Amino acid sequence: MTAVTDTLLTALQACDMLEIDGLHAFDFSLDDQELLIECMDGRAAKRWSFSLAQVQAATFDPDLQSWTLKGDSGEHRLVCMSAFSARDEEEDDHEDA
């Protein structure tokens, strides 16, 4: 979950997966100029691009635990998530031994 005091920029740097407008996106990149998000919706590839200024202007909705991000194509709802992998579980098992 994202703390209210975090910025979207901070949350993006710590997450593995995004949900944008209800679609899960594993393929996203963030650099010093823009946020690029790509995912598949059925057979259609969807892509979003947000400037750094748009990312910095995003607002957090504590009730929905998501960010409202305004881009060139309108307003989008973004959820930052951490993904699980089998490798993570293996590492935990070795630490317990």
DSSP file (Angstrom, degrees, kcal/mol; ACC not computed):
  #  RESIDUE AA STRUCTURE BP1 BP2  ACC     N-H-->O    O-->H-N    N-H-->O    O-->H-N    TCO  KAPPA ALPHA  PHI   PSI    X-CA   Y-CA   Z-CA
    1    1 A M              0   0    0      0, 0.0     2,-0.5     0, 0.0    80,-0.0   0.000 360.0 360.0 360.0 153.9    0.0    0.0    0.0
    2    2 A T        -     0   0    0     63,-0.1     2,-0.2    78,-0.1    63,-0.0  -0.804 360.0-129.8 -98.9 131.7    1.1    3.5   -0.6
    3    3 A A    >   -     0   0    0     -2,-0.5     3,-1.3     1,-0.1     8,-0.1  -0.496  20.1-121.9 -75.7 149.6    1.5    6.0    2.3
    4    4 A V  T 3  S+     0   0    0      1,-0.3    56,-0.2    -2,-0.2    -1,-0.1   0.811 110.6  59.0 -61.8 -30.8   -0.3    9.3    1.8
    5    5 A T  T 3  S+     0   0    0      2,-0.1    -1,-0.3     0, 0.0     2,-0.0   0.647  87.7  95.9 -77.5 -14.0    3.0   11.1    2.3
    6    6 A D  S <  S-     0   0    0     -3,-1.3     2,-0.3     1,-0.1    54,-0.1  -0.322  70.2-133.5 -70.6 156.7    4.6    9.4   -0.7
    7    7 A T     >  -     0   0    0      1,-0.1     4,-2.5    52,-0.0     5,-0.2  -0.731  24.4-113.2-100.9 161.2    4.7   10.9   -4.1
    8    8 A L  H  > S+     0   0    0     47,-0.3     4,-2.8    -2,-0.3     5,-0.2   0.892 118.9  58.0 -60.6 -37.6    3.8    9.0   -7.2
    9    9 A L  H  > S+     0   0    0      1,-0.2     4,-1.5     2,-0.2    -1,-0.2   0.918 108.8  44.3 -58.0 -44.9    7.4    9.2   -8.3
   10   10 A T  H  > S+     0   0    0      2,-0.2     4,-0.9     1,-0.2    -2,-0.2   0.912 113.3  50.8 -65.4 -43.8    8.6    7.5   -5.1
   11   11 A A  H >X S+     0   0    0     -4,-2.5     3,-0.6     1,-0.2     4,-0.6   0.886 108.6  52.2 -62.9 -39.5    5.9    4.9   -5.3
   12   12 A L  H >< S+     0   0    0     -4,-2.8     3,-0.7     1,-0.2    -1,-0.2   0.866 105.2  55.0 -65.6 -36.2    6.8    4.1   -8.9
   13   13 A Q  H 3< S+     0   0    0     -4,-1.5    -1,-0.2     1,-0.2    -2,-0.2   0.725 112.6  43.6 -69.6 -20.5   10.4    3.6   -8.0
   14   14 A A  H << S+     0   0    0     -4,-0.9    -1,-0.2    -3,-0.6     2,-0.2   0.441  99.5  86.6-104.0  -1.7    9.4    1.0   -5.4
   15   15 A C    <<  -     0   0    0     -3,-0.7    67,-0.2    -4,-0.6     3,-0.1  -0.651  51.2-163.2-106.6 160.2    6.8   -1.0   -7.3
   16   16 A D  S    S+     0   0    0     65,-2.0     2,-0.3     1,-0.3    66,-0.2   0.616  77.2  27.1-106.6 -21.8    7.0   -4.0   -9.7
   17   17 A M  E     -A   81   0A   0     64,-2.3    64,-3.0    10,-0.1     2,-0.3  -0.986  63.1-154.3-146.7 149.3    3.6   -3.8  -11.3
   18   18 A L  E     -AB  80  25A   0      7,-2.5     7,-3.5    -2,-0.3     2,-0.5  -0.891   8.0-151.3-122.2 154.4    1.0   -1.2  -12.1
   19   19 A E  E     -AB  79  24A   0     60,-2.1    60,-2.5    -2,-0.3     2,-0.5  -0.994  19.0-175.6-119.4 121.9   -2.7   -1.2  -12.7
   20   20 A I  E >  S-AB  78  23A   0      3,-2.8     3,-2.0    -2,-0.5    58,-0.2  -0.973  71.0 -19.7-121.9 121.7   -3.9    1.5  -15.0
   21   21 A D  T 3  S-     0   0    0     56,-2.6    -1,-0.1    -2,-0.5    57,-0.1   0.850 129.9 -50.1  51.5  38.4   -7.6    2.0  -15.6
   22   22 A G  T 3  S+     0   0    0     55,-0.3     2,-0.4     1,-0.2    -1,-0.3   0.424 115.4 114.5  85.1  -0.7   -8.2   -1.5  -14.4
   23   23 A L  E <   -B   20   0A   0     -3,-2.0    -3,-2.8    18,-0.0     2,-0.4  -0.876  64.7-128.3-105.8 134.7   -5.5   -3.1  -16.6
   24   24 A H  E     -B   19   0A   0     -2,-0.4     2,-0.5    -5,-0.2    16,-0.3  -0.661  24.6-169.1 -83.0 132.6   -2.4   -4.8  -15.1
   25   25 A A  E     +B   18   0A   0     -7,-3.5    -7,-2.5    -2,-0.4    14,-0.1  -0.958  23.1 167.9-128.1 113.5    0.9   -3.6  -16.6
   26   26 A F        +     0   0    0     -2,-0.5     2,-1.0    -9,-0.2    -1,-0.1   0.673  69.8  75.6 -88.9 -21.5    4.2   -5.4  -15.9
   27   27 A D  E     +E   38   0B   0     11,-0.8    11,-2.6    -9,-0.1     2,-0.3  -0.780  62.8 126.8-100.3  98.3    5.9   -3.4  -18.7
   28   28 A F  E     -E   37   0B   0     -2,-1.0     2,-0.4     9,-0.2     9,-0.2  -0.991  33.6-163.2-146.3 153.0    6.6    0.1  -17.6
   29   29 A S  E     -E   36   0B   0      7,-2.5     7,-2.8    -2,-0.3     2,-0.4  -0.993   1.9-165.2-139.3 147.4    9.7    2.4  -17.4
   30   30 A L  E     +E   35   0B   0     -2,-0.4     5,-0.2     5,-0.2     2,-0.2  -0.995  17.6 159.7-132.8 124.7   10.4    5.6  -15.6
   31   31 A D        -     0   0    0      3,-2.2    -2,-0.0    -2,-0.4     0, 0.0  -0.618  59.4 -77.3-128.4-166.6   13.3    7.8  -16.4
   32   32 A D  S    S+     0   0    0     -2,-0.2     3,-0.1     1,-0.2    20,-0.1   0.459 126.9  36.1 -77.8   2.5   14.2   11.5  -15.7
   33   33 A Q  S    S-     0   0    0      1,-0.3    19,-1.6    18,-0.1     2,-0.3   0.677 119.4  -3.1-121.6 -31.3   11.8   12.6  -18.5
   34   34 A E  E     - F   0  51B   0     17,-0.2    -3,-2.2    18,-0.1     2,-0.5  -0.992  49.7-121.8-160.5 163.9    8.8   10.4  -18.7
   35   35 A L  E     -EF  30  50B   0     15,-2.9    15,-2.5    -2,-0.3     2,-0.4  -0.969  28.6-167.2-110.0 124.2    6.8    7.4  -17.5
   36   36 A L  E     -EF  29  49B   0     -7,-2.8    -7,-2.5    -2,-0.5     2,-0.4  -0.955   5.1-175.8-114.4 131.7    6.0    4.8  -20.2
   37   37 A I  E     +EF  28  48B   0     11,-2.5    11,-2.6    -2,-0.4     2,-0.4  -0.989   3.4 177.2-128.9 135.2    3.4    2.1  -19.6
   38   38 A E  E     +EF  27  47B   0    -11,-2.6   -11,-0.8    -2,-0.4     2,-0.3  -1.000   9.8 150.9-138.0 138.3    2.5   -0.7  -22.0
   39   39 A C  E     - F   0  46B   0      7,-2.2     7,-3.4    -2,-0.4     2,-0.4  -0.967  40.0-106.2-155.0 169.9    0.0   -3.6  -21.5
   40   40 A M  E     - F   0  45B   0    -16,-0.3     2,-0.6    -2,-0.3     5,-0.2  -0.869  17.4-169.0-104.3 135.1   -2.2   -6.0  -23.5
   41   41 A D  E >  S- F   0  44B   0      3,-3.3     3,-1.7    -2,-0.4     2,-0.6  -0.857  73.5 -56.4-119.3  90.7   -6.0   -5.6  -23.4
   42   42 A G  T 3  S-     0   0    0     -2,-0.6    -2,-0.0     1,-0.3     0, 0.0  -0.656 121.1 -21.4  70.2-120.0   -7.1   -8.8  -25.1
   43   43 A R  T 3  S+     0   0    0     -2,-0.6     2,-0.5    -3,-0.1    -1,-0.3   0.467 121.2  94.4 -97.2  -3.9   -5.3   -8.7  -28.5
   44   44 A A  E <   -F   41   0B   0     -3,-1.7    -3,-3.3     1,-0.0     2,-0.4  -0.772  68.2-139.4 -97.4 129.0   -4.8   -4.9  -28.4
   45   45 A A  E     -F   40   0B   0     -2,-0.5     2,-0.4    -5,-0.2    -5,-0.2  -0.694  19.6-160.2 -81.1 133.8   -1.6   -3.3  -27.1
   46   46 A K  E     -F   39   0B   0     -7,-3.4    -7,-2.2    -2,-0.4     2,-0.4  -0.938   7.8-172.1-117.7 141.0   -2.2   -0.2  -25.1
   47   47 A R  E     -F   38   0B   0     -2,-0.4     2,-0.4    -9,-0.2    -9,-0.2  -0.990   6.4-174.5-135.7 141.0    0.4    2.4  -24.4
   48   48 A W  E     -F   37   0B   0    -11,-2.6   -11,-2.5    -2,-0.4     2,-0.4  -0.976   3.5-167.6-131.5 146.9    0.5    5.5  -22.2
   49   49 A S  E     -F   36   0B   0     -2,-0.4    23,-0.4   -13,-0.2     2,-0.4  -0.996   5.9-177.7-136.6 130.6    3.1    8.1  -21.8
   50   50 A F  E     -F   35   0B   0    -15,-2.5   -15,-2.9    -2,-0.4    21,-0.1  -0.990  23.4-126.3-129.8 135.8    3.3   10.7  -19.1
   51   51 A S  E  >  -F   34   0B   0     -2,-0.4     4,-2.1   -17,-0.2   -17,-0.2  -0.306  30.5-109.0 -71.7 163.5    5.8   13.6  -18.7
   52   52 A L  H  > S+     0   0    0    -19,-1.6     4,-2.5     1,-0.2     5,-0.2   0.871 121.6  55.2 -61.0 -37.4    7.7   13.9  -15.4
   53   53 A A  H  > S+     0   0    0    -20,-0.2     4,-1.3     2,-0.2    -1,-0.2   0.887 107.1  49.7 -64.0 -38.8    5.6   17.0  -14.6
   54   54 A Q  H  4 S+     0   0    0      2,-0.2     4,-0.4     1,-0.2    16,-0.4   0.894 111.1  49.5 -66.4 -39.5    2.4   15.0  -15.0
   55   55 A V  H >< S+     0   0    0     -4,-2.1     3,-1.2     1,-0.2   -47,-0.3   0.918 110.8  49.6 -63.8 -43.9    3.8   12.3  -12.7
   56   56 A Q  H 3< S+     0   0    0     -4,-2.5    -1,-0.2     1,-0.2    -2,-0.2   0.764 108.4  54.1 -67.9 -25.1    4.7   14.9  -10.1
   57   57 A A  T 3< S+     0   0    0     -4,-1.3    -1,-0.2    -5,-0.2    -2,-0.2   0.485  82.0 120.6 -87.3  -3.7    1.2   16.5  -10.3
   58   58 A A    <   -     0   0    0     -3,-1.2     2,-0.4    -4,-0.4   -50,-0.2  -0.259  53.4-144.0 -62.5 147.7   -0.6   13.2   -9.6
   59   59 A T  E     -C   68   0A   0      9,-1.9     9,-3.0   -52,-0.1     2,-0.4  -0.915   7.1-129.1-117.8 144.1   -2.8   13.1   -6.5
   60   60 A F  E     -C   67   0A   0     -2,-0.4     7,-0.2     7,-0.2   -56,-0.0  -0.749   9.6-154.1 -93.6 134.4   -3.3   10.2   -4.2
   61   61 A D  E  >> -C   66   0A   0      5,-3.3     5,-1.3    -2,-0.4     4,-1.3  -0.913   4.7-167.1-105.8 104.7   -6.9    9.1   -3.3
   62   62 A P  T  45S+     0   0    0      0, 0.0    -1,-0.1     0, 0.0   -60,-0.0   0.807  85.2  56.2 -65.6 -28.7   -6.7    7.4    0.2
   63   63 A D  T  45S+     0   0    0      1,-0.2    -2,-0.0     3,-0.1     0, 0.0   0.910 119.4  30.2 -68.3 -41.8  -10.2    5.9   -0.1
   64   64 A L  T  45S-     0   0    0     -3,-0.2    -1,-0.2     2,-0.2     3,-0.1   0.485 100.5-133.0 -94.3  -4.8   -9.4    4.1   -3.4
   65   65 A Q  T  <5 +     0   0    0     -4,-1.3     2,-0.3     1,-0.2   -63,-0.1   0.918  69.6 107.2  50.7  48.5   -5.7    3.6   -2.6
   66   66 A S  E   < -C   61   0A   0     -5,-1.3    -5,-3.3    13,-0.1     2,-0.4  -0.943  68.4-112.6-148.7 167.4   -4.8    4.8   -6.1
   67   67 A W  E     -CD  60  78A   0     11,-3.4    11,-2.8    -2,-0.3     2,-0.6  -0.826  16.7-141.1-105.2 141.3   -3.3    7.8   -7.9
   68   68 A T  E     -CD  59  77A   0     -9,-3.0    -9,-1.9    -2,-0.4     2,-0.5  -0.926  25.1-175.0-100.9 121.9   -5.1   10.1  -10.3
   69   69 A L  E     - D   0  76A   0      7,-2.9     7,-2.7    -2,-0.6     2,-0.6  -0.975  14.3-150.8-124.4 123.0   -2.8   11.0  -13.1
   70   70 A K  E     + D   0  75A   0     -2,-0.5     5,-0.2   -16,-0.4     2,-0.2  -0.843  25.1 169.5 -98.9 120.7   -3.8   13.5  -15.8
   71   71 A G  E >   - D   0  74A   0      3,-3.4     3,-1.5    -2,-0.6   -21,-0.1  -0.528  53.0 -86.1-116.7-174.5   -2.2   12.8  -19.2
   72   72 A D  T 3  S+     0   0    0    -23,-0.4     3,-0.1     1,-0.3   -22,-0.1   0.771 128.0  50.5 -64.5 -26.2   -2.6   14.2  -22.7
   73   73 A S  T 3  S-     0   0    0      1,-0.3     2,-0.3     0, 0.0    -1,-0.3   0.296 123.3 -91.3 -97.1   9.7   -5.4   11.6  -23.3
   74   74 A G  E <   - D   0  71A   0     -3,-1.5    -3,-3.4     2,-0.0     2,-0.3  -0.800  67.4 -22.1 120.2-161.6   -7.4   12.5  -20.1
   75   75 A E  E     - D   0  70A   0     -2,-0.3     2,-0.3    -5,-0.2    -5,-0.2  -0.713  55.6-172.3 -95.0 139.0   -7.5   11.3  -16.5
   76   76 A H  E     - D   0  69A   0     -7,-2.7    -7,-2.9    -2,-0.3     2,-0.5  -0.948  20.5-133.7-131.4 149.5   -6.2    7.8  -15.5
   77   77 A R  E     - D   0  68A   0     -2,-0.3   -56,-2.6    -9,-0.2     2,-0.4  -0.912  26.3-169.7-104.4 127.3   -6.3    5.8  -12.3
   78   78 A L  E     -AD  20  67A   0    -11,-2.8   -11,-3.4    -2,-0.5     2,-0.5  -0.965  10.5-170.3-124.7 130.2   -3.0    4.2  -11.3
   79   79 A V  E     -A   19   0A   0    -60,-2.5   -60,-2.1    -2,-0.4     2,-0.5  -0.983  14.1-147.5-118.8 127.7   -2.3    1.6   -8.6
   80   80 A C  E     +A   18   0A   0     -2,-0.5     2,-0.3   -62,-0.2   -62,-0.2  -0.820  25.3 176.3 -95.1 130.6    1.3    0.7   -7.7
   81   81 A M  E     -A   17   0A   0    -64,-3.0   -64,-2.3    -2,-0.5   -65,-2.0  -0.915  30.3-129.2-133.5 158.0    1.8   -2.9   -6.6
   82   82 A S        -     0   0    0     -2,-0.3     2,-0.2   -67,-0.2   -67,-0.1  -0.934  29.6-140.1-104.9 129.6    4.6   -5.2   -5.6
   83   83 A A        -     0   0    0     -2,-0.5     2,-0.3     1,-0.0   -66,-0.0  -0.543   6.9-135.9 -89.0 153.8    4.6   -8.5   -7.5
   84   84 A F        -     0   0    0     -2,-0.2     2,-0.3     4,-0.0     3,-0.0  -0.785  20.6-173.5-102.5 151.1    5.4  -11.9   -5.9
   85   85 A S     >  -     0   0    0     -2,-0.3     4,-1.3     1,-0.1     3,-0.5  -0.971  37.5-116.6-140.1 158.9    7.6  -14.5   -7.6
   86   86 A A  H  > S+     0   0    0     -2,-0.3     4,-2.1     1,-0.2     5,-0.2   0.847 115.1  61.7 -61.6 -33.3    8.5  -18.0   -6.7
   87   87 A R  H  > S+     0   0    0      1,-0.2     4,-2.3     2,-0.2    -1,-0.2   0.883  98.8  55.3 -61.6 -39.0   12.1  -16.9   -6.3
   88   88 A D  H  > S+     0   0    0     -3,-0.5     4,-1.8     1,-0.2    -1,-0.2   0.909 108.5  48.2 -60.0 -42.4   11.1  -14.6   -3.4
   89   89 A E  H  X S+     0   0    0     -4,-1.3     4,-2.2     2,-0.2    -1,-0.2   0.890 109.3  53.0 -66.7 -39.7    9.5  -17.5   -1.6
   90   90 A E  H  X S+     0   0    0     -4,-2.1     4,-2.0     1,-0.2    -2,-0.2   0.923 108.0  50.5 -60.6 -44.7   12.6  -19.7   -2.1
   91   91 A E  H  X S+     0   0    0     -4,-2.3     4,-1.6     1,-0.2    -1,-0.2   0.889 109.6  50.9 -62.1 -39.1   14.8  -17.0   -0.6
   92   92 A D  H  X S+     0   0    0     -4,-1.8     4,-1.4     1,-0.2    -1,-0.2   0.897 108.2  52.6 -64.0 -40.2   12.5  -16.8    2.4
   93   93 A D  H  X S+     0   0    0     -4,-2.2     4,-1.0     1,-0.2    -2,-0.2   0.882 108.7  50.0 -63.2 -38.8   12.7  -20.6    2.9
   94   94 A H  H  < S+     0   0    0     -4,-2.0    -1,-0.2     1,-0.2    -2,-0.2   0.838 107.0  54.7 -69.9 -31.9   16.5  -20.5    2.9
   95   95 A E  H  < S+     0   0    0     -4,-1.6    -1,-0.2     1,-0.2    -2,-0.2   0.839 106.8  51.4 -69.0 -31.6   16.5  -17.7    5.4
   96   96 A D  H  <        0   0    0     -4,-1.4    -1,-0.2     1,-0.2    -2,-0.2   0.752 360.0 360.0 -75.5 -24.0   14.4  -19.8    7.8
   97   97 A A     <        0   0    0     -4,-1.0    -1,-0.2    -3,-0.1    -2,-0.2   0.474 360.0 360.0 -74.9 360.0   16.7  -22.9    7.5
